Amino acid sequence: MANTTSSSSKGNVGGQPMDKAKEVAGQAADKAKDFASQAVEKARDAASHVGEMAGNVASTVGRKADDYTSAAGSGIKNLGDTIREHGPSEGMLGQATKTVANTTKQVGRYLEEEGISGMMEDMTTMIKRNPIPAILVGVGLGVLIGRLLKS
């Protein structure tokens, strides 16, 4: 019996390093999981921050584009006034001058008031109301641009 007891105590002694290795491996796995979850959380935070920055940049660019469009609209309105002042005022040419001046002023006023965002909304509404003509115009412009670039 002494042999049985000593062999079982040898088994326990041999098992202790194995248990210790399993425990260390388990702790290492837990630390790796914690590290991975922290890395994922930091990546989410960074992606969120980048998304916010991109949104801010896009908003700033949109506002600047609207400002430039408004300034262009003001210039076009002034051009309409100039055409009216310096063009003929009577006869058929006078009527044409008034029409061009009025149209130019209307375009300038529209750009000044609506900006690019308003133009995009109006264009979207127009395309939704008239999809077939919009597609035909798009195809026509594509053909025209293709021919111009081919030359």
C-alpha positions as CSV (number, residue, x, y, z in Angstrom):
1,M,0.0,0.0,0.0
2,A,2.8,2.3,0.6
3,N,3.6,2.1,-3.1
4,T,0.0,3.1,-4.0
5,T,0.1,6.1,-1.7
6,S,3.5,7.3,-2.9
7,S,2.5,7.0,-6.6
8,S,-0.7,9.0,-6.0
9,S,1.2,11.7,-4.2
10,K,3.6,11.7,-7.1
11,G,0.5,12.2,-9.4
12,N,-0.5,15.2,-7.3
13,V,2.9,16.7,-7.4
14,G,3.1,16.3,-11.1
15,G,-0.5,17.8,-11.4
16,Q,0.4,21.0,-9.5
17,P,2.5,22.5,-12.3
18,M,-0.2,21.6,-14.8
19,D,-2.8,23.3,-12.7
20,K,-0.6,26.3,-12.3
21,A,0.0,26.4,-16.1
22,K,-3.8,26.2,-16.7
23,E,-4.4,29.0,-14.2
24,V,-1.7,31.2,-15.8
25,A,-3.1,30.5,-19.2
26,G,-6.6,31.4,-18.0
27,Q,-5.4,34.6,-16.6
28,A,-3.6,35.4,-19.8
29,A,-6.7,34.7,-21.8
30,D,-8.8,37.0,-19.5
31,K,-6.2,39.8,-19.9
32,A,-6.2,39.3,-23.7
33,K,-10.0,39.5,-23.7
34,D,-9.9,42.7,-21.6
35,F,-7.3,44.2,-23.9
36,A,-9.3,43.3,-27.0
37,S,-12.5,44.8,-25.6
38,Q,-10.6,48.0,-24.7
39,A,-9.1,48.1,-28.2
40,V,-12.5,47.7,-29.7
41,E,-14.0,50.4,-27.5
42,K,-11.1,52.8,-28.4
43,A,-11.6,52.0,-32.1
44,R,-15.4,52.8,-31.7
45,D,-14.6,56.0,-30.0
46,A,-12.1,57.0,-32.7
47,A,-14.5,56.1,-35.5
48,S,-17.2,58.2,-33.7
49,H,-14.8,61.1,-33.4
50,V,-13.8,60.8,-37.1
51,G,-17.5,60.7,-38.1
52,E,-18.3,63.8,-36.0
53,M,-15.3,65.6,-37.6
54,A,-16.4,64.6,-41.1
55,G,-19.9,65.9,-40.4
56,N,-18.5,69.2,-39.1
57,V,-16.3,69.6,-42.2
58,A,-19.2,68.8,-44.5
59,S,-21.5,71.2,-42.7
60,T,-18.8,74.0,-43.0
61,V,-18.3,73.3,-46.7
62,G,-22.0,73.4,-47.3
63,R,-22.3,76.7,-45.5
64,K,-19.4,78.2,-47.4
65,A,-20.9,76.9,-50.7
66,D,-24.2,78.6,-49.8
67,D,-22.3,81.8,-49.0
68,Y,-20.5,81.8,-52.3
69,T,-23.7,81.0,-54.2
70,S,-25.4,83.9,-52.4
71,A,-22.5,86.2,-53.4
72,A,-22.7,85.0,-57.0
73,G,-26.5,85.6,-57.0
74,S,-25.9,89.1,-55.8
75,G,-23.4,89.7,-58.7
76,I,-25.9,88.2,-61.2
77,K,-28.6,90.5,-59.9
78,N,-26.3,93.5,-60.4
79,L,-25.6,92.3,-63.9
80,G,-29.3,92.4,-64.6
81,D,-29.4,96.0,-63.4
82,T,-26.4,96.8,-65.6
83,I,-28.0,95.3,-68.6
84,R,-31.2,97.2,-68.1
85,E,-29.3,100.5,-67.6
86,H,-27.0,100.2,-70.6
87,G,-29.1,98.4,-73.1
88,P,-31.6,99.9,-75.5
89,S,-34.9,100.9,-73.9
90,E,-37.3,101.1,-76.9
91,G,-38.3,98.9,-79.8
92,M,-37.8,95.2,-80.2
93,L,-34.2,95.4,-78.8
94,G,-35.5,97.3,-75.8
95,Q,-38.1,94.6,-75.1
96,A,-35.4,91.9,-75.4
97,T,-33.1,93.9,-73.1
98,K,-35.9,94.1,-70.5
99,T,-36.6,90.4,-70.7
100,V,-32.9,89.5,-70.4
101,A,-32.5,91.9,-67.5
102,N,-35.6,90.6,-65.6
103,T,-34.6,87.0,-66.1
104,T,-31.0,87.7,-65.0
105,K,-32.3,89.5,-61.9
106,Q,-34.7,86.6,-61.1
107,V,-31.8,84.1,-61.4
108,G,-29.7,86.2,-59.2
109,R,-32.4,86.6,-56.6
110,Y,-33.1,82.8,-56.7
111,L,-29.4,82.0,-56.1
112,E,-29.2,84.6,-53.4
113,E,-32.2,83.3,-51.5
114,E,-32.0,79.6,-52.1
115,G,-28.3,78.8,-52.3
116,I,-27.1,75.4,-53.3
117,S,-29.1,73.5,-50.8
118,G,-32.3,75.1,-52.1
119,M,-31.3,74.4,-55.7
120,M,-30.7,70.7,-54.8
121,E,-34.1,70.4,-53.1
122,D,-35.9,72.0,-56.1
123,M,-34.0,69.8,-58.5
124,T,-34.9,66.7,-56.5
125,T,-38.6,67.7,-56.5
126,M,-38.5,68.4,-60.2
127,I,-37.0,65.0,-61.0
128,K,-39.5,63.2,-58.8
129,R,-42.4,65.0,-60.6
130,N,-40.9,64.3,-64.1
131,P,-38.8,61.2,-64.0
132,I,-38.9,60.3,-67.7
133,P,-37.9,63.8,-69.0
134,A,-35.1,63.9,-66.3
135,I,-33.7,60.6,-67.5
136,L,-33.8,61.8,-71.1
137,V,-32.0,65.0,-70.2
138,G,-29.4,63.0,-68.3
139,V,-28.8,60.7,-71.3
140,G,-28.6,63.7,-73.6
141,L,-26.1,65.4,-71.4
142,G,-24.1,62.2,-71.2
143,V,-24.0,61.9,-75.0
144,L,-23.0,65.5,-75.3
145,I,-20.2,65.3,-72.7
146,G,-19.0,62.0,-74.3
147,R,-18.7,63.7,-77.7
148,L,-16.9,66.7,-76.2
149,L,-14.4,64.5,-74.4
150,K,-13.9,62.3,-77.5
151,S,-12.7,65.3,-79.6
